[in-house]
Amino acid sequence: MTNGDNRSYRIVHLQVQRTPVKIGRAPMRTYDPSPLVPVTGIRVDARGVRGVRSDGEVILDVHHQDHPDTRDAKGRSGILFIGTGDYAVLRERYGSHVTDSIAGETILLDVPEGLAGGGLPGTAAATTQDGPVELRGIRVAEPCVEFSRFCLGRAPSRSSTTRCRQRWRTSTAVPGATGRSPADLAPSRWVTSSPCDRHAVIAMR
């Protein structure tokens, strides 16, 4: 991640958002993590992410362009991933209610030191059973106002909260670079999070 060195991190959790986690209308929306669904695998294509549960149920993430209530009609959201160490910092600052994966990321990585402030690369790769899936255009993503309030334990108000947003960063990667066609991502690739699956790795490069 720094000085051109490749670093690999094990995937410890995968999830999708069945429905929106931000409830209501701005600026009085609240953050509700109950739509977050743990999955054993995700399928990534040019239109977004689908999760697969252990019983075979396939769930469209709410940011998938084909979701009936999609939150990403233009396909710009990408795949959010966070390190376990980032959550440790959040819990120390804001309390035990900030549990792992409650921020709604798709991929949780085993990174005890966290990803925030680590100098993120522009490209990463998820190693899968079918080969690597390249994630390009990695960029820092600001936590939303609703999640910031959730961390701080504050009720919705017309004044936005910035304290949490200033102190914490996550990273997001878009599957496919600008200018790549949907065909470049076909067929879809599986990313799994089985603890014994040595292929379930994200490599920063």
N, C-alpha and C positions, 0 to 999 in steps of 0.2 A: 504493500500500500504506500510505503514511503521509499524514496531512493530507488524506485524502479523494482523493488523486490515483490515477488508474487506472494500472496498470503491466502490461505484457504481456511474456511470456517464451516463447521458442521451445521446443518439445518436441524434444529431441535423442535420446531413447531410450524405447522402450516394451518392457515385458516382463510375463510372467505367471509364476506359480509352478505348475508342473505337479503337483507333490506337495509335502508339507511340507518346509520347510527346517530345522525343528527336529526332530532325530532322537533317539529314546529316550524315557525317562520322566523327568519332573521329580523331583528337582532335578539329575539327572545328564545332562540332554539336551545335545547338541552342535549347533552351527550348521553346516549343509552347504549352500552356495549352488548346488550342481550342478543342482537342479531348476528353476532360473531359466531361462526360455526367452525369447530376444529375439523380438519379433513386429513386423510392419509396421503393424498396426492393432489396436485394441481395440474391442469392442462392449460398451456399458454398458447394463444394464437394471436393473430393480428387484431382481433376484436376485443381481446381481454382475457380474463382468467375464469376458469371453471374449476370448482373443487369436487373431489370425489371422496365420499365417506367410506368407512370400512364395510358398510352393507351394500355398497355399489351406487348409492344415491348420488346423482350429479347435480351440483348447485351452481347456478350462475352467480358470480359475484355482482354486486349492485353496480360496479363500475364497468361491467361488460356491456358493450354496445347493444347486445341483444336482450338485455334485461328489460322487462316491461316498465320498470321505474328507474332506468339507468341514470346514474349521476355523472356519466362521462360519455355523452353522445358523440363527441368528436374524437374519442380515443386518445386522450392526452395524459391520463392519470399515471399509467405505468404500474410497476410493481413496487410496493413499499416494503422495505426490509429494515430491521432494527437489531441491535446486538443486546445480549442479555445484560451486559454491563451498563448499558444506557438505562435499563429499567432499575438496576440497583441504585444508580444515582438519583433517579426520580423518586424512588421509595424513601431514600434517605432525606430528601428535601421536602417531599409532600405527603408521605405517609404510606401505610401498608395497603391502602385501597388501590394503589397503582401497581396492579399485578402484571406479571409477564403477559404480553400480547393484548392487553386491554386497549392499547392505542389503535388497534385495528389493522396493523401491518399484515401483509400476506405471509411473509417469511420472517421467522425469528431465528437468528444465528447465535451460535455459541461463541460469544466474544466477551470474555470476562472484563476486559479493559474498555469495552464499549467502542462504538464507531464515531461518536461525536468528537469533533476536533482532531480526527486522525488523518486528515488529508485524503479524502476519498478520490479514487481514480475515476477516469471517465468511462471505463469498461469493466465489466465483471462477467463471469461465466458460471452457470449452474451446471454441474456435472450430473448427468442422468443416465439411466439404463440405456438410452438410445443415443447417447453422445452429448456433447456440451450444448447448452442454450446460452447464447450471448446476450447480455443485458447492456445496452449502450445508453449514453446520455445520462449517466448518473449525476444527480444533483441533490443538493440539500433541500428538504421539504420542511416548511414551517408548520408546527402544530396548529391546528385550527383553534379559533377562539373558544368553541364549545369544549374541546378537550382540555384547553388551558384552564377553563373554569372548573371542569371536573377535577383536575389535579389539585386545584387550590381550594376546592370545596365551596365554591361560590355559586350563588343562584344567578340565573340570567339577568342581565341588565342592559341598558342601552349604551353603557360605556364598555368598550372592549378591554379585555385583560391582556397585558403584554408581558407580565413577569415570567410566566412559564415559557412563552415563546422565545424570549431573549436568552434563556438559560439552557434550552434543550434543542437539539437538532436530530432529525432522522434522515435517512437517505432513501432515495427512490430511483428506480431504474426503469427505462422504457424499453420493452422488448422490440427491438428493431430500430435502426437509426433513421433519422429524417431522410426521406427519399427512397427507402426500401419499400418494395411492394408487398402486399399480403402473401403473395406466392412464395416469397423468400422464407416465410416462417412455416410453410407447409411441408410435410405433415406436422401436426402438433407434437410437442414433446412433453413427456411426463416429468414432473419434479416430485419426489417423494420424501417423506421425513421419517421413515422407519429407523429407529435407533441403531439397528444392526446393518443398515444399508450403507455400505462404504461410498456409494455413488451420490449420496445426498449431501453435496458440498457446494458452497459458493466460493469461487476463486476470484479475488480482487487482482486486477492487473493493469 
